[in-house]
Amino acid sequence: LVLELNQVVIPTYGTVPDQQNLHTPEWADFEGKPDSLFFSDGQRRIDFVLVYEDETKKMTHKRSGRKQQKRKRQVYESNLINNGLQLEATRSVLDEKLIFVKVHAPWEVLCTYAEVMHIKLPLQPNDLKTRDSAFNWFSRFFRVDENIIKPEQEFFTAPFQKEHLSNFYIQDKDTFFNPATRSRIVHFILSRVEYATKNNVKKFGINKLLDTGIYKAAFPLHDSSFRHPSTDPDCPSERYLLYREWAHPKNIFKLQPLDFIRKYYGEKIGIYFAWLGFYTNMLIVAAVVGVGCFLYGCLTKDNCTWSQEVCDPNIGGNIIMCPQCDKVCTYWNLTITCESSKKLCMFDSFGTLVFAVFMGIWVTLFLEFWKRRQAELEYEWDTVEYLEQEEQVRPEYEARCTHVVMNEIIQQEEYVPYTACGKCIRMTFCASAIFFWILLIIASVIGIIVYRLSVFLVFSATLSQHINGTEAIRKYLTPQTATSVTASLISFIVIMVLNIIYEKVAILITDFELPRTQTDYENSLTTKMFLFQFVNYYSSCFYIAFFKGKFVGHPGNPVYWLGKYRNEECDPGGCLLELTTQLAIIVGGKAIWNNIQEVLLPWVKNLIGRYSAAARSEKVVPRWEQDYHLQPIGKLGLFYEYLEMVIQFGFVTLFVASFPLAPLLALINNMLEIRLDAWKLTTQFRRMVPQKAQDIGAWQPIMQGIAILAVVTNAMIIAFTSDMIPRLVYYWSFSVPPYGSHSSHTMKGYINSTLSVFNISDFKNASKPFSPWFGNQTTCRQVYRDLRYPAGHQHQYEHNIYYWHVIAAKLAFIIVMEHVIYFVNFIISYVIPDVSQKTKSKVKREKYLTQKLLHENDLKIVKKTMGNIADKIIKRVDSTFRPKAE
């Protein structure tokens, strides 16, 4: 590709013209047409805009630096003109220091680069009959009005070739290359034109010029204001239509005009909104089932026998619990946990088990159906063979290609940026850096755990904990609740701070890796960022779900962290409610923070900019200057949008057994997210450079990994975090003889049989509470269900037979649930093909037409050129093989 560009497209590449040979842009004054998208002649369309500050008007003391910047810019613009682009410069209306350089790509340049970039363009209209879906009658109520945004005509396409120009579907040269394609071609040129050579190293590309401040901005134009249609009759006002029919809040229940979004913003943004819309639609089913399971829990909570026993003054009121920390904690009454036990009945019910199994299957259905949808979009948007044919090498990679190696495939020498040894060193360094940051996150999680252990002592000593107290606040503000909420808030703040730091570190590491293409770059950055975010966001949830309260010993022999801090215990109902609290704070706080960061801040910045501009002047402002005062989209584009949604996808799937309403909250959030992202793109940001994208990239395997892990985590949450398995074991085995005394299976007596008995005389001096014991009772009950023999038993404080039955049941449950769900998912993956039959037919038809129009027509041209010679050869061949009887 580099050779092709050097020899064909950019003949002056690598040379710096002398001062007298520099080409300069045309100069033109603004003619007072605010919606014009053309040069001053009204004929040449503006495909890109470059903005710089006039060096002669800069208030800086470094004159030599100003001259050097001006020289680089002049060389760069001259090389752009040498490459066939046409430039026109206009001074700003509002700020005389700013110069806007408008760029236009003529027809010949567009054709040349379309062939180099292997851009697919229309051959002929799609002649395959499409069968209407059975759901079309229903979905038409939610579709955009086709009289306002007309459906895009479908074409069979092929990579553009200048020599076959007549075979392509060209009705009008001005519209054959749409604005998005024109901008992409111009950006391709801007990214590869040189502006200086230093120490035999070429410096080129608009990105470096932007980073060094030589240019202040570079962007394609929006085609109109989002508030009203363009006054220019040649402008289609697509931005206005997108805002009115897509980004406006009134369209929250409408389907998205994906083809129109793709046409205006390019395939990369189109595929994001297609995925987000598909994910949101699939959440509707999950939300309905989740709400049903939650309502089942609400309806059956009054029949929750074990909760009734906790709240019963004759049962729970007579159970005295052992202190939950050393010395400062006191004895307490089980009825204190009455309210939390009632809440737990809503979440820790049989419906939760059904929902966890359902979500394990739902996530596979979502991924399989998305593959089919993605395959349809790949064909419809001409990205099926994008990675193999069209994607170009990153300019940063090209600039470092100094080592010569032999390409084993083409058996030719090629330039690469580093040797095999150098690549190995880079990968080792990057892996070490990532590992260090993950260890840093784990250290922060350990710090939060130490905080929880230490602050629990403070809350236990300060909050009112009298056994006979009746304060209303004591029901809700327990030491466990206070510790959990404050720790969750601190954890959220730590997560946000580490995110900001690691974001910059991940970009530096990926830049050092030097990936070859933009897709490779984004996939590498995606993997690093998600790995970090996974540990950052989910580590505290994994701790609460699978570690808290699991290794605590018993009151007479507690386990200590670092030899000092007594390990945390769960409430008698388990840690499920605490896990739900942690999820609610992190997910809710994350959503609020992201909306402030992504929507509110750009809106405030633009508002301040508009007011300051209005204060300076009441003049008519051209379209390019209006767009300049919008916010830049950023180098990573949609990366953070994907990251936000995939992290949410993890919360919805990984820990859904603890919170069945998670899909409903995600559904509501996503319905708003689609419109907020659309509003942000159409009103607050400059138009993105349209980019190709075949799929959602590295996010696909990441979600598949989450789907596999979700089955395991939900099975383990039900087994180890919830109290479902111990209750089932008690109901079926230990409530009846030989272990129980009831005549039939029942949950009565469950609480009394699962809270182990401890003799207070066995407390060690280090953990003996300061508060004196009352009454003549000599025992207290263990807070968590560790199921041990009571004091006085020959195996006192050792695990009893009930404990081993429960452990066996938990392991059996995990194995059965995992294998059933994985087997069902395997069947689903096998039955649902990744590409539908309709899409396969379209692909085959397109390949046939490409071969027929572009290759068989060549034979006809050769035959026509040869004329009579060809006819004679054909006749001689026919006579040679004609049967003798003739």
Secondary structure, 3 states (H helix, E strand, C coil): CHHHHHHHHCCCCCCCCCHHHCCCCEECCCCCCCCCCECCCCCCECCEEEEEECHHHCCCCCHHHHHHHHHHHHHHHHHHHHCCCEEEEEECCCCCCEEEEEEECCHHHHHHHHHHCCCEEEEEECCCCCCCCCCHHHHCCCCCCCCCCCCCCCEEEEECCHHHHHHCCCCCHHHHCCHHHHHHHHHHHHCCCEEEEECCEEEECHHHHHHCCCCCEEECCCCCCCCCCCCCCCCCCHHHHHHHHHHCHHHCCCCCCHHHHHHHHCHHHHHHHHHHHHHHHHHHHHHHHHHHHHHHHHHHHHHCHHHHHHHCCCCHHHCEECCCCCCCCCCEEHHHHHHHHHHHHHHCCHHHHHHHHHHHHHHHHHHHHHHHHHHHHHHHCCCCCHHHHCCCECHHHHHCCCEEEEECCCCEEEEECCCHHHHHHHHHHHHHHHHHHHHHHHHHHHHHHHHHHHHHHHHHHHCCCCCCCCCCHHHHCCHHHHHHHHHHHHHHHHHHHHHHHHHHHHHHHHHHHCCCEHHHHHHHHHHHHHHHHHHHHHHHHHHHHHCCCCCCEECCEECEECCCEECCCCECCECHHHHHHHHHHHHHHHHHHHHHHHHHHHHHHHHHHHHHHHHHCCCCCCHHHHHHCCECCCCCCCHHHHHHHHHHHHHHHHCHHHCCCHHHHHHHHHHHHHHHHHHHHHHHECCCCCCCCCCCCCHHHHHHHHHHHHHHHHHHHHHHHCCHHHHHHHHHHHCCCCCCCCCCCCCCCHHHHHCCEEEHHHCCCCCCCCCCCCCCCCEEECCCCCCECCCCCCCCCCECHHHHHHHHHHHHHHHHHHHHHHHHHHHHHHHCCCCCHHHHHHHHHHHHHHHHHHHHHHHHHHHHHHCHHHHHHHHHHHHHHCCCCC
